């Protein structure tokens, strides 16, 4: 039989959730506050990680206490802004969210710049080490970035976060996530199932990163409208990708010819991010990694940035750093 909550109080899960009603100032234009078709409300829900509705002149916020406090501060600043302006565009709203969130968190101006305007589980994504910050800066200032480093350093996650940020700010119109379908010598032709069933396991890590930043419904809609594409590397042949951010993950498992094919897909107003871990190559013995070859071939080409993340940039469970270090010492790395 389930236990009843303690007398005079809610269960712990209920106590951890906060509900707050915030009156809409009568001098503020409700349409400007909510946005066309509630666009502003949807953005606030997504980035602040709260449930938010407007009803009868009241904004009703619910969620985890820190997220609710942050949302209330953002909405207060938004209403102050709209007392003196008749309209707010997406960029201005994102700016308010970013700066108010930094103040609520007690961050200094120096660290506020580390935030991306993308949230995961109610918190803005930010670089957590100097190496990661160099990586994010490189993405924002270069059209082609190579990033290599061990597992857990955020190579893929930060690339996807930066791409989602560019997509939301309309810097790009499409997001293309690519992986070579290579793993421990297995060949797709020998695996059971349809082509889609064969490639899905290889693309799953990219979808996992994306699902931390967007709802399933939004991902599904974007994929249906070809705004987001997740595909194996072979699908890139013969294409030119304009106004897109194209991410090639696990690039250590490409051959030099595959890498050349991929890099030449770069179109107008596009960015490319190539990530990989040279210590985990799954190519046939004797094959040269396309990522290693690209580093050697392109290191002097202007406009291309090469970023190396180290064991100190690992941000997964603390044991991951120890595991990577132990294996490095075993192999003399």
Helices and strands as residue ranges (DSSP letters): H 12-15, E 17-23, H 30-34, G 36-38, H 39-48, E 51-55, E 58-64, H 65-82, H 90-104, H 109-112, E 115-120, E 123-126, H 130-141, E 144-148, H 155-168, E 174-179, G 188-190, H 195-211, H 216-224, E 228-232, G 233-236, E 244-249, G 251-253, H 256-263, E 271-276, H 290-298, E 304-308, G 311-313, H 318-331
